[in-house]
Structure formats: structure tokens, C-alpha cells
Amino acid sequence: MNEFTSVIAALVAFAVTGALGFLVIPYLRKLKFGQTILDIGPNWHKEKQGTPTMGGIMIIAGVLLGVVIAFSYSAFTNGRFSAELTDMHRLTNLLSGLVMAIMMSGIGFMDDYIKVVKKRNLGLTAKQKTFLQLLIAAAYLLSLYLGGMKITNIPFIGDVDITSGLGLVFWPIALMFIYGFTNAVNLTDGIDGLASSVTLVVACAFMLGATFLYNISMSILAAALAGACVGFICWNAKPAKVFMGDTGSMFLGGMVVALSFGIERPVLLIFAGCTYFLEAISDIIQVAYYKKTKKRIFKMAPLHHHFEMCGWSEQKIVFVFSLITVVGCVIALLPIILML
């Protein structure tokens, strides 16, 4: 029954996201919500100038409707998904995760709106983004604590009490973890189909992990995310007809974080989200090294642009980075599989 509910969540999310492209993309064109390509990027990206952005709203709608329809089906058939949500802890994990991801997307929407409508290319300032993201992350962690989150699982170590003693350091680390990975996913969204393809792999991994751990709500949420990513790829694969914008990438970042905390194993995102991590660390290294030496380690950062400058096609980068993500996801799932 759970497996069928997950399929429903994925199919609905895929259908809604895919179908919305026929409505949203022409509407974004009508509003002239086109992407502005900065001069600091690869020269050949100029051909993408004017491609509609803020398409992330399609992904959000797909995920939300996928979860709602799956819940309705489960409630109608007395399934395990609706039954599990009578547990306040599981319900809090699901709802607070969705709300956090949507609020992160709200920051991205403001950023996109300022860039596209107000014609200020840099959008929100770094300080504004950081303050809002940390505020949302803190509120999310507070909701998890109030909802009964008392442990986190570290592979090959076991459950760690995060309510007292040294375990309390979990919370400030978690705050920076959420901030870091949300922005890392945002950095990954730089070429056609990359962020959505990588996140598809990560979502599938968390769907499997949550299923192995009998966490039905997170399995459904991951399935909906995977379905929405496939629906968006139909429009975002090269040549992209729409970009997700910060509206979408910040939502994806919030979602993968929510899935990792929802199964009480955020450490696993370090491996499953290895591509996000590599993209972010390449950018940090590039900026730090340039400030110190006025030289660059990479031809361009983040990492996907380096390989573009090396002559790789966008399709090759998406394939290789997705394959690397598969390897990272296998490593992340191993501790769960070994404990079965």
C-alpha cells in the first residue's frame, strides 16, 4: 500500500509540474520575466538571455499537490501514510519541512523579483539573504525540537542525544548545515537541467532510505520531489525553455534538507548531496584563493562552469555530476542497508 501511495505522489507531482509548463511558461513570457545573463558567466550563455525564469513555482505546486493527493488517497483507503501522521513528531517533520522549503523559496522569489522586475541584477544583498535564511532555519529547528526531535543518527556510531550535554552542539551546527546546503543547491543551478537532475537522484535516495526506515511520510515527500524534478526536466533540459530561478533552487535546497532531518540523519546529506558540496566548496576556494593571490584555481567557479570552460557540453556535465551523485547516494544508503 505504501509503495502505491509513493507512486501516486510521484505521478501526480510529475503530471502537475509537467502540465503547468504549458501555462506558466507562456505567462512568464507575457510578463517578460526573462533571465538576465551576467557578463561574468561563460560567453555562450548569452544565447539564454530572456529565457523565462521563476519556473520553480511549477516544482512547488507539483510537490504540494503530490503530497496532498497521496494523503487523500491514504486517508480514503486507511493507508499507512495518513495513519503515520497521527504521530505528532512525524507530522511536525513533514509540515515544518514543507513550510521551511516554501519559505526558503520565498527568499528566492524576492531575489528573482528584484532581478527581473526591478532590473537590479544582484537581487537581495548577501546580508539580507543570510539573515532571512538563518531566521527560517532557526525557526525550522525550533519546530523540530518542539515536535519531539531528541536524537540524530550518525552512521556506525548510532543515535546521539541532542537534548543535553555535548549533544546540544548539534543545534548550532545544524543551523549552519541548513544554511550551507540550501545555498549549495542554489549554486548548483547554473546550467540546463543540472540542479533538477542531481536533486532527482538525491530524492530517490532519500525515498529508499525513508522506506527502509519505515518513515512513510518522508518517503512520500521524497517521491513527490522526485516526480516534480522529472516534470521540470521536461522543460529545463537543454535547451531550457524555462529556468527554475532562485525560487526553485532555494525550494529544492530546503526540501533535501527537510528530507535529511525528517529521517533524523542529516549527516547522510553530506554524501548524498556530494555534488552540492563540491559546487559550494569550489566557489569558496576560488574566492578565498583569488582574494589572497589574485589568481584562480578553477577556470571559473562554481565547478560546473570550470568544466564548461574545459570544453564539456552541458549534457555531459549533467550526466557526470548526476553519476557522481548516484555514487554519493549509494554511500549514504549503505549504513541504513547494513542495519536492516
Secondary structure by P-SEA (a helix, b strand, c coil): caaaaaaaaaaaaaaaaaaacccaaaaaaaacbbbbbccccccccccccccccccaaaaaaaaaaaaaaaaaaaaaaccaaaaaaccaaaaaaaaaaaaaaaaaaaaaaaaaaaaccccccccccaaaaaaaaaaaaaaaaaaaaaacccccccccccccccccccccaaaaaaaaaaaaaaaaaaaaccccaaaaaaaaaaaaaaaaaaaaacaaaaaaaaaaaaaaaaaaaaccccccccccccccaaaaaaaaaaaaaaaccaaaaaaaaaaaaaaaaaaaaaaaaaaacccccccccaaaaaaaaacccaaaaaaaaaaaaaaaaaaaaaaaaaac
